[in-house]
Amino acid sequence: MDSIAGGGGLITVPVLLSLGVNAQQALGTNKIQSTCGSGSAAWHYARAGAVPLRDCGRAFVFSLIGAALGTIVVLRVDPSFLRRAIPILLIAVALYVLLRPQLGAQDIHPRMGRRSFDVIFGLGIGFYDGFFGPGTGTFWTMAYMLCLGFNLARATGYAKVVNFASNAGSLVFFLWRGKFVLEYGLVMGVGQLLGARIGAGMVVARGTKFVRPVFLTAVFALAIKLLYDAYFR
C-alpha cells in the first residue's frame, strides 16, 4: 500500500505503540522500515524507467535537508498540535481528487518552475516528514500533480524517490539519538523491501487507473485514523 499510495505509517506506528514502544522510539523504528520501503519502491520505479533519478536530484537534496531539520526540532518539541490540523487537510486533498476525476489522468502544463518547486517543496514537505510524517507521500504526489502537471502514476514514482530522501535524512538523527528498536525495524524493513517491490511493479504495469482508487482509499483511511486520534481518543 505504501509504495502505491503512501500511508504506511497509518499501520506501522500504531502497531509499534501497541507493543509498548514509546512515541519517539516508535517514530525512529518506523523510519527504519519506511526508509527500506521508499528506497525499494524508488529503485524499482527507476529500473522500470518510470522515474529518471537524475531528474530528482535537487528535490532529493532539499528533501533530505528539510527532514533533518524537522527531526532535530521534533526531538525537542511536541508535534501534537499538528494532529488536529493534518487530518482535515488530508480530507480536503482526498475530496479534491475525488471531485476532479480527470486530475492526474495525463501530464499537463506545469504551473511553476522546477527549481522553485524543488527548493520550496523539498524543504517544506521534507521538514514536515521529519517533524510529524503522516501523509508525506500524499502531499508529494499532490504537489507533483498540481504544480508540475504530472499524471498520478508518474507523480507516485517521483514521490517515492524524494520521500526516500526525507526518510533517510530523518533516520540518521533518530539513530544518532538512539530512538529506535533495531530488531523491530529490521524485520519490518524486510517486509517493506518485498512489499514495495510488488506495489511498485503493480503501478508500473497498471498505471493511473489502478493508482487512483488505492490513493483515495489510503488518504481517506489515514485522515479518519488521525481524526479519531486527535478528537475522539
Order of alpha helices (4+ residues) and beta strands (2+ residues): alpha-alpha-alpha-alpha-alpha-alpha-alpha-alpha-alpha-alpha
